[in-house]
Amino acid sequence: MCALGSLDSLLFGASLTVYGVLFLPVSVLTGLWVRPGDLLAPPVAMPIAFAVGLLPVIEDGDGLGARLMGLVTALATEAGWLYAGTLAAAVTILVRGVRRATARRRANPRPRPRIRRR
């Protein structure tokens, strides 16, 4: 996301909308590429990646306080993109988890319990 933020800053003049639109496919791809054992990581990592990627996109200011205020403002105004991307990653992971559980259940069906007749 930091590389996409830098690319957005160079090509599109630090457009927050372009950054948000680029965040959505990255979220879905992250949900698809993560290992099956780490399926819970992308919904946690995506907001962090969004915030880190905003650093090259936010308005430059004089000092750390101005940069921090720009980051907080960008996070507040672009929260819709953040929620949409995190939701896209979570839905992708949920679908993968359900498909994985279904495949596991089909591979190892449970034996039916025996019914005793008296």
Helices and strands as residue ranges (DSSP letters): H 2-12, H 16-33, G 36-38, H 42-54, H 64-77, H 79-107
